[in-house]
Amino acid sequence: MLAFAVGFLEITWVDAVDIALVAFLLYQLYRLLKGSVAITIFFGYLAIYFLYLLVKALEMKLLTEILGQFMGVGVIALLILFQQEIRKFLQLVGKTAFLNNQNLLFGRLRRDLSLQRRIDLVPILDAVKTLAASQTGALIVFEQQADLQLFADSGDKLDAVISKRLLVSVFGKASPLHDGAVIIVGNRLCAARCILPVSERQDIPARFGLRHRAAIGLTETTDAIVVVISEETGQISLAKGGNIQHNLSLQELRTQLNALLLQPTEETAPQSAQKEGVKINGTEVPVGQGNAEVGRKA
């Protein structure tokens, strides 16, 4: 069953189907990793593998031996490095049925289309204003390219239209859903009472509580955007890419969310965000323009 020949290579229809399936799986793997820190680790591992091939071709025996030992445990290393992504992939496979909303093909296509819809920030900002004024703690997560389904599954599914009254009710101190985060996908409030990973970094200032650490922790591993409202002071913070801007005014928050959610964005924050916040790294402290007292408790 010869399909065609390329020089001395003879490619059959089975080979063509095989190549197409591998390409499809690699594309889905990229879609799964895109927007998370895992894609950087994956490219780093590929770089080491290509370096190994290069030194082997150049017959550099010492480096070949060292890198060969590293590549020898490559499968185990990949399982350790990508355990969260592997779990996510297996969960997606377990929910299969190609017409299921969570499958890799049609469900993801619908999800991508929903993410492209313009988000109405008015009810969200109105709710943030009310929650901050009453010093009601809140965590509001905006999903970007990285899939947050695992975190949504840790909470209670709502799948409701976003409104000010809904958000205020969810985070009300008497509400059974107030503890945890809400996850917003497109124009829908996907889930509430969601558990987020807490950052274990030692350089985060002590004034930041678990809400702020959870916001930083999620944005360290995904490209999500998180709005935090302090329960102690009512101050508003914005987390993105492992950075956090603290004590923002409502207008500053509006500007940041407009730039990040309503317009095409790059991997880095806009210039206004870079001016208003300093990345947490070593002893540096992130603050917003509206931060009058850097040392006060959040």
N, C-alpha and C positions, 0 to 999 in steps of 0.2 A: 504494500500500500504506500508507494512512494509519492509524496506530495510534490516536492521540488528538491533540487540540489543546489548547494552553495559551495562552489569549488569542489573540494574532495568530500564535503559533508553531504550525506543523504538524509534528508529530513522527511519522516513519515507523518501521517495525520495524527498518529498517537503521540509523536514527539511534539507536534504543534499544540495539541490539547494539554500535554504535560507542561509545556512552557507557559501556556496561558493560565493554567491553574496555579502554578508557582508565582507568576506575576500577580495574580489576584490575591493570593495569600500574603505576599509581601506588601501589597498595597493596603490590605486590611490591617496588617501588623503596624504599618506606618500610621494609619488612621487611629489605631488604638493607642499608640504611644505619643502622637502629636499633641503638643501643648503641655506635656508633663516633663519632669526632670529625667524620666527614663529614656527619652529620645537622645538626650545628651550622653548618658551612660552608654547607650547602644552605639552611637557614633564613635565614642571613645574606644569601645571594644573593637569595632571594625578597624579603627586606626592602628591599634596594636596588632591586629591580625595581618593587615597589609604590611606593616613594618616587619613582622615575622617572615612573610613571604619574600620581602626585599632582601633581608639579611641572609636568608637561606639561599637565594639566588646568587648573592655576592660571595657565598661560602665564608661568611664570618662566623666561625664555629662557636665562639664563646657566646655571642649574642643569640645565635640560633638555639644553643642549648638552653639558655635562660628563658627565652621567649617560648621555646618548645615546651618547657615544663609548665609555663603559665597556660598555654593553649591546651595542654593535655587535660586540664581540669576545667576547660571552657564550659562544658555543659552544666557542671555543678555550679560554676560561677554565675552563669546566666540564670539558673533556677533561683539562686540567692538574690541576685540583683533585681530580677523582674518578678518576684513572687506575687506582688500586688497586681501587676498587669496580667500574669498568667491566670491568677484567680479570676480577674475580671473577664478574660477571654473565655475561660471554662464556664463561667456563669452565663455569658451570652450564648454559648453553644448549648448549655443546658436548657435555656429558654427557647431554643430554636422552634422551628415551624416558620417557614419563610414568610408567612403572612402575619407573624407576631410583631408587635410594635418594637420589641427589643432585638430583633434579629439583625444580622450584620449588613443586610442589603437594603430591603425596603424600609425597615424601621429606622435605620440610620439616615436614609435619604429624607424621610419625613422629618426626622429630628433636625437635620441640617437646614431644611426649609423653614422650620419653626424658629431656628436661631436667627435666620436672616430677617425675620419680621421686626419691624421697628418697635422697640420697647417704649411703653408709655411710662415715663419717669415721674409724672405728676403725682399719682397716688402714693408712690414709694417715698418721694421726698416729703409729701404732706405727712405720711406716717412717721418718718424719721424725725420731723420737726416736733410732732406730738410726743413721741417716745422720749426724745431728748429733753423736752420741757418738763416731763414728769419723772425724769431720771429712771426710766424703765430700760433695763438691759436688753440688747438685741444683737443678733448675728444674722445678716442678710447676705446670702451668697448668690452671685450671678454666674451662671455657667457660661463658659466660652467654648473653645474647641475641645478641651479635655472632657471626657464623659464623667459625670459625677454620680452615676447611677448607684454605685456601691455605697456612697454616703447617703443618698436619698433612701436607699433600702434600709438604712439603720434607723430611720425615723418613721413617721406616719404619713402615708401618701394622701395628698389633698387634691392635686390637679385642678386647681380653682383659678378663676379669673382674679387678677391682682386688684385689690382695692385698699384704700386707706383703712377702712373699718376692719377688714379682714386681718391686716398686718397688726393693727393695734390690739385686736382681740387675741391674736395668737400669742403676742408677747406680754399680754396683761399678766400681772403677778398672780392673779387667781386662776389663770388658764392652765390646764394640764399640759398644754403644748409649749409653754413659754421657755422651758429649759432646753437649750440646744439651738440649732440654726434652722433657718428656712432656706430652701434652694429654689431659685427662680430660673426657669428655662424658657427662653423666649418671652412670651407675654403671660405665662402661666406660673402660678405658685405650685411647684411640683410636690414638695414635701415639707413637713415641719418636724421639730424635735429631732433633728438630725445630729449625729455625733461626728465631730471633725477631729482630725489628728492634731494633737498638741505638739508644738515645736519644742524640741529638747535643747535648743541652743542656750548656752550659758551667758551669752552677751546681751540678752534681752533685759532691759531695765526692770527692776523689781516692781515699779509702779504699774506695769502691765499685768493684768490678771489673766485668768484662764481663757476668757473670751478673746482677748487680744492674742494670746499665745495660740489659740485654736485658729484664728484668722491667719496668722503668720504661717502656722504649720500647713494649712491647706494650700496657701499660695506658694509655699516652697516646692510642692510636688505637682501642682497643677497650674493652669493659667487662669484660674477663677479669680473674680474680683469680690472682695468681702467688705461690707460696711459694718462697723462695730459701734454700738452705743454703750457707753459705760453706765453701769447701774449705780455707781457711787457718785459720779459727777455729772452724768448726762452728756459728756463730751463725745464728739463724733470722730471716728477714725476710719481710714480707708486703707486696706491691705491689697497689695498687688505684687507678684513676683518675689515674695519674701521680704518686701519692704512695707513699712506702715507709716502713714502720715497721720499725725495725732492732732487732736483739738482743731478740727476744721470747722469753719462756719458753714451754714447751709448753702450759701452761694458758692463757696469753694467746692463743696461736695457736688453741687449741681454741675459746675464746670468740669470737674474730673469725670463724672459719670457720662456727661454728654460726649466728652472726648473719647472715652474708653468703650462706650456701649453703642453710641449712635453714629459713629463714624468708623471707617476702616482704620484699624490700629496695627502697629508693628509690635514686635516682641517687647520693645521697651516702652516705658510710660512716656506720655507727652512731655514737652519741655516744661510746661507749667508744673507738672507733677514733680519733675526732677528739681525744680527750684524750691518747691514747697516742702519736700521731704528729703531726708538724708538716710541712706541705706544703713540698716543695722549691720554693722560689721566691726568686730573688735570692740572698741570702746565708744564708737560713734553712736549717737542717739538720733532716731528719726523724729522730726517735728514738722508741724504744718505752719503756714504763715500766721495762722491765728493763735499759735501757742505762745501765750504771754509768759508763762512760767514753765520752763523746761523741767524743773525738778518736782513739780507738784504731782500728787497722786492722781492716776486716771481712774 
